[in-house]
Amino acid sequence: MEKIKNKVVFLVFLAGALILAYPGISNALAEQEQTNVISNYEETVSGLSDMDLAAEWKKAEAYNQSITGEVLEDPFVPGSGSALPDNYKEVLNVEKESGVMGYLKIPSIDVYLPVYHGLGESVLEKGVGHMENTALPIGGMGTHAVVAAHRGLSSAKLFTDLDKIKKKDIFYVYILNHVLTYQVDQISIIEPEDSEALRPVPDKEYVTLLTCTPYGINSHRLLVRGLKVDDQVITKEKRVEEEKAVKKVELTKGIAFAGVLFAAIAVIVVISIKKRKK
């Protein structure tokens, strides 16, 4: 009877250890996959000629000029806005297998995420989605692109720390061979149906980062708006450096995942040894 009791206690401790370790392990796995997606995107872009890259950029500019209609009422309610141009998913889609249009880097909160077309749930579970019916995030006077992600998922951090961003923080959007730099100039909280803050301004170039708030309640939307302050074309040499940086991040996150996994296994082993001694 005592042995059965010990086994039950051990299993309870084991289950508790696994529950405690799950968020760390799942987030490490998600970050590893996100970095792999970005690395594949970089390799694809590196394989395109300057002529192909320029043509893709022109297509994106033409798309932005063709956008009409109202902004989506709520990016987390699919289909709540007007119809998209027919070629939406064909623009900025050089990495056709994944549907990635670029990636987002926010140094102040250690965010490094791929940006996908659309806001379907399959997208929002793994990265950042571009909000349909807003401009593609390539800059251009009078454009206002909106990208959104979940926060508080047990399986991935995504925009969980977006509320920690401060005014004047910098974030970067990598699209094709361009890196666009934005400085946060406005942080606001709105009702889900309020789209006024997402509208373009004729003489400004904005990207807004959007997520649900308050944490765990999700009754409102947190908007972090950035004003474009720079747009650099990445040369082949610079892209080699960027690829090395991506691989370094990939390695770092791989090591971090191994550390989390090792810690979880260590906890289980220690508990097991203690139970055997008893």
N, C-alpha and C positions, 0 to 999 in steps of 0.2 A: 504493500500500500504506500509505504514511504517512498519507494522508487518511482511509483506512478506520480505521486505528488511532486517529486523533484523534477520529473520530466515536464509536467504541466507548467511548473514555475519557470523552467528553462525556456519552454516554448513561448511563454508570455513575455519573458525578457527578450527573446530573439525577435519576436514580432515587434516589440517596442523599439528595438535597435534598428530594425529595417524601416519602420515608419519614420524614425528620426533621420535616417540616412537618405530616405527616398528623395526629398526635395533637392538636396545637394547633388546626388548622383544624376537625377533626371535633368537638372539644369546644366550640369557639366556635359552630359550627352547632347543636349539641345545646342549648347554653345559650340561644341565640336562639329556638329552637323552644319550649323550656320556658317562657321568658318570654312568648312569644306565647300559649301555652296559659293561663297565669295571667292575662294581660290579658283574654282572652276570657271566662274565668271571672268576673273582676271585673265586666265589662260585663253579663254575664247576671244576676249577683246584684243589680247596681244597678237592673236593670229590674223586679225583683220588689217587690211591695208589702210593707209591714210585716206585713200579715195572712198573706200567702203565706210569708214568711220564718219567722214564728212557727209556722205549720202544719208546715213542713218540719222545724223544730227539734223539734217535738213528736213527729213521726214517728220521728226519730232516737232520742229518749229512749225511746219505746215499743219500738223495736227492741232497744236495749241491755237493757231489762228482760226481753226475750223470749229472750235468748241462754242456751242450755243446752249441756251436753256438755263434752268435754275440749278444752283448747287444742291447736292443731296441734303435732305432735311436731317438725316442722321446716318453717319457712316456705318454704324453698327446695325442698321436695319436695311438689308439688301433690297434693292429695287425701289427705294423710296424717292428716287429722283427721276429726271427725264432720261430718255434713251441716249445711249452712247453712239458716237460715230462708229460705223461698221468696222473700221480697221484698228480699233483700240488695242487689241492684243497683238497686233502685228507690228506696232511701233515700239522701238526700244526693246525688242525681243530677240537679241542676237544669241542669247543662251536659251534656245527654244525648249530644251528638255525640262528646264526648271521654271521658265517664265519669269526669271529675274530681270528687272530693268536697271538695277544698279545696287548700291549699298550705302548705308548710313553709318556715320561714325560720330559719337558724342563723347569726347574725352572726359568731360567733367563727371559723368556717371558711368563710364566704362561700358558704353553701348557700342556694339559692332554687329550690325544686322543687315541681311539682304532685304531689298525692297522689291516686292512683287506687284504684278498688275492686279488691281481689284481688291475687294475686301471680303471675299468669301471666307467662310469659317476655316477651310483648309489652309488658307493663307495666314489668317490671324493666329493660328495655333503654332506657326513655325517662324514667323518673322513680321516684317512691316508691310502693310498693304497700301498701295496708292489709291487715294479716294477718287473714284470715277467722277467725271464731269468737273474736275478741277484740272488745271494745267499740269502737264507732265513736268517733273522737277528738273528742268534744264535752264531755268532762269529766263530772262527776257522781260523787257519793260511791260508792266501791267499784268504780269502773271502771278498767280497765287496757287501754288501746289499744296495739297494737303496729304499727309501720310499718317497712318494710324496703326496702333498695335494695342494688344491687351496688356493689362498689368495684373499681377497677383496670381498668375497661373502657377499651379504646383509643379508643372513640368518644364517651365521656362520663365526666365526673368522678364525678357522683352522690355516693355516700357514701365515696369514696376517702380523704378526710381525717377520717373520723369518729373515728379513734384519737387525733386531736389535741385533741379536746374534753376539758375539765377539769371537775371538780366545781365547782358553783356557776355554771357557764356558763348562759346563758339561751337558750331557743329558743321560737319562736312557731308556733302552728297556727292558720291562718285557715280558718274554716268558716262558710259563709253570711255573716251580718253580725256574726259574733263573732270576736274574736282572743283566743286562749287562750295564756297565758304559762306556761312551764314552766322550772323551775330544776333542773339536773342534780344528783341526790343520790346516784347510784350508777352505777359503771362496772364491768362484770364480763365475764368470758369463760367460756362454757359449752360443753359438748358439744352437738352438733346435736340429740340426742334428749332433752336435759334441758329441760323446759318449766316447771319449778318457779318460776323467776324471772319468768315471764310471767303468773303467776296474779294475779288481783285481790286487793287487800287491803281489807277492809270499810270502814275509815275513811280511805282515801287515794284520791287521784285521780292516776293515772299515765298517761304516754305513754312507751313505750320505743322507741328507735331501734335497729334491728338490721341487722347486715351480717356478711359472712363475714370470717374472720381465721384465721391470719396472711395478710398480703398475698401473693397469688399461690399460696398453698397451700390455704386455705379449709377447713381441717379442723375449725375451731371457729366459734363465733358470738360476735361482740362486741355487748354490750348497753349502751346508754347510756340510763339511766332518768331521766325528768324528773318532778318533783312539781309539780302545778298551783299557781301562786301568784297568778294573776289571770285574770279572764274579763271582757272588756269588749264591750259591744254597740257596733258601729260605726254612728254616725249617718250620714245621707245626706251631710252636710258632710264628715265624716271620711273617708267612702268616696271622695269626690272627691279628697281628698288622697292616699289610698291608690292610686287609679288614676293620679294624676300620678307617684307614686313608682314604680309598675310601669312606666310609659312611660319614666321616666328610666333605670331599670335596662335596659329594652329598648334604649334609645338607646345607653347605655354599652356594652352587650354587642355591639351592632351595630358600633360604632366599634372595639371590641377585635377583632372578627372581621375587619374591614377591615384593621386593622393587621397581624394575623397573615398574612392573604392577601397583603398588599403585601410583607411581609418575605420570604415564600416566593417570590414573583415576582422580587423584587430579587436573591435568591440565585441563581435560575436565570439571570437576565439577566447578572449579574456573571460567572458561570461560562462562559456562552456567549461573552461578549466576550473573556475571557482565552483561550479555546480558539481563537477566530478570529485573535487576535494571534499565536498560536503557528503 
